[in-house]
């Protein structure tokens, strides 16, 4: 049989696959042929055992916010669409946009301004997001930040 690269790759791939599958299948073997009845009883007891719930968030409700103000950090691939979609929601205002690339921020700002918002812009350096966060916190103009 003539050896070539294609045959070598086929044989080595099949060898590796068979070795790998034998390792996985060996973990599927059971030690005993049949489980004891006592093993099954202990499993049944654990399944039926009552667990005490310590805390439940089901009834929790935060106070209603009339207007949710958002800031968006990261306006690369998904960020502009996310900011635009959030701006379409009732009771939501887009207050700030931030990205390290100023062109991304300006492009997204145009989209947001077409929805009737005037967002603050933070761009140009790696610390811009900190300036945005500080500006929104001190002015009391924010409810949540989105990081894309």
C-alpha positions as CSV (number, residue, x, y, z in Angstrom):
1,X,0.0,0.0,0.0
2,X,1.4,3.3,-1.0
3,X,1.6,5.8,1.9
4,X,0.5,9.3,1.3
5,X,-0.7,12.2,3.4
6,X,-4.4,11.4,2.9
7,X,-4.1,7.8,4.1
8,X,-1.9,8.8,7.0
9,X,-4.5,11.3,8.2
10,X,-7.3,8.8,7.8
11,X,-5.5,6.1,9.8
12,X,-4.3,8.4,12.5
13,X,-7.7,10.0,12.9
14,X,-9.4,6.6,13.2
15,X,-6.8,5.4,15.6
16,X,-7.2,8.5,17.8
17,X,-11.0,8.3,17.6
18,X,-11.0,4.6,18.6
19,X,-8.7,5.3,21.6
20,X,-10.8,8.2,22.7
21,X,-14.1,6.3,22.4
22,X,-12.7,3.3,24.4
23,X,-11.8,5.7,27.3
24,X,-15.3,7.1,27.3
25,X,-17.0,3.7,27.0
26,X,-14.9,2.2,29.8
27,X,-16.5,4.8,32.2
28,X,-19.9,3.5,31.3
29,X,-19.3,0.0,32.8
30,X,-21.0,-0.8,36.1
31,X,-19.1,-2.5,38.8
32,X,-21.9,-4.9,39.8
33,X,-24.3,-6.5,37.4
34,X,-27.4,-5.4,39.2
35,X,-27.9,-2.7,41.9
36,X,-28.8,-3.8,45.4
37,X,-32.3,-3.1,46.6
38,X,-30.8,-1.1,49.5
39,X,-29.1,1.2,46.9
40,X,-32.4,1.8,45.2
41,X,-34.2,2.4,48.5
42,X,-31.6,5.0,49.5
43,X,-31.9,6.8,46.1
44,X,-35.7,6.8,46.5
45,X,-35.4,8.3,50.1
46,X,-33.1,11.1,48.9
47,X,-35.5,11.9,46.0
48,X,-38.6,12.1,48.3
49,X,-36.8,14.0,51.1
50,X,-38.3,17.3,51.9
51,X,-36.0,20.3,51.5
52,X,-36.4,23.4,53.5
53,X,-36.4,26.5,51.4
54,X,-34.5,29.3,53.0
55,X,-35.3,32.3,50.8
56,X,-37.6,32.9,47.8
57,X,-37.4,35.8,45.4
58,X,-40.7,35.0,43.8
59,X,-42.7,37.7,45.6
60,X,-40.0,40.3,45.4
61,X,-40.8,43.4,43.4
62,X,-38.6,46.5,43.1
63,X,-40.4,49.9,43.2
64,X,-41.7,51.0,39.8
65,X,-39.4,53.4,37.9
66,X,-41.4,55.8,35.7
67,X,-38.5,56.3,33.3
68,X,-35.6,53.9,32.9
69,X,-32.5,55.8,31.9
70,X,-29.8,53.8,30.1
71,X,-26.2,54.2,29.2
72,X,-24.5,51.9,26.7
73,X,-20.9,51.0,26.7
74,X,-19.4,49.2,23.7
75,X,-20.9,50.2,20.4
76,X,-19.1,47.7,18.1
77,X,-21.2,45.0,16.4
78,X,-24.2,44.5,18.7
79,X,-24.2,47.7,20.7
80,X,-25.8,50.1,18.2
81,X,-28.7,47.8,17.5
82,X,-29.1,47.2,21.2
83,X,-29.2,50.9,22.0
84,X,-31.7,51.5,19.2
85,X,-34.0,48.7,20.3
86,X,-33.9,49.8,23.9
87,X,-34.8,53.4,22.7
88,X,-37.9,52.0,21.1
89,X,-39.3,50.8,24.4
90,X,-41.9,52.8,26.2
91,X,-40.6,54.5,29.4
92,X,-37.0,54.2,28.4
93,X,-34.5,57.0,27.7
94,X,-31.1,56.5,26.2
95,X,-28.9,59.0,28.1
96,X,-25.3,58.1,27.3
97,X,-23.2,56.3,24.8
98,X,-19.6,55.2,25.2
99,X,-17.0,53.5,23.0
100,X,-13.2,53.7,22.6
101,X,-13.7,54.5,18.9
102,X,-15.3,58.0,18.4
103,X,-16.7,57.1,15.0
104,X,-18.8,54.2,16.5
105,X,-20.2,56.6,19.1
106,X,-21.1,59.3,16.5
107,X,-22.8,56.7,14.2
108,X,-24.9,55.3,17.0
109,X,-25.7,58.8,18.3
110,X,-27.2,59.7,14.9
111,X,-29.4,56.6,15.2
112,X,-30.5,57.4,18.7
113,X,-31.1,61.1,17.9
114,X,-33.5,59.9,15.1
115,X,-35.6,58.4,18.0
116,X,-35.8,61.8,19.7
117,X,-33.0,61.3,22.4
118,X,-30.0,63.5,23.0
119,X,-27.5,61.2,24.6
120,X,-24.2,62.3,26.2
121,X,-21.2,61.0,24.3
122,X,-18.0,59.5,25.9
123,X,-15.3,58.3,23.6
124,X,-11.7,58.4,22.6
125,X,-9.8,56.7,25.5
126,X,-9.9,53.5,27.5
127,X,-11.1,55.4,30.6
128,X,-14.2,56.9,28.9
129,X,-16.6,54.4,30.4
130,X,-15.5,55.5,33.9
131,X,-16.2,59.1,33.0
132,X,-19.6,58.1,31.7
133,X,-20.5,56.1,34.7
134,X,-19.4,58.9,37.1
135,X,-21.3,61.5,35.1
136,X,-24.5,59.5,35.1
137,X,-24.2,58.7,38.8
138,X,-23.5,62.3,40.0
139,X,-26.3,63.7,37.8
140,X,-28.8,61.1,39.0
141,X,-29.6,60.5,35.3
142,X,-29.3,56.7,35.1
143,X,-31.1,53.6,36.0
144,X,-28.9,50.9,34.3
145,X,-25.9,50.4,32.1
146,X,-25.5,48.0,29.3
147,X,-22.2,46.5,28.3
148,X,-22.0,45.0,24.8
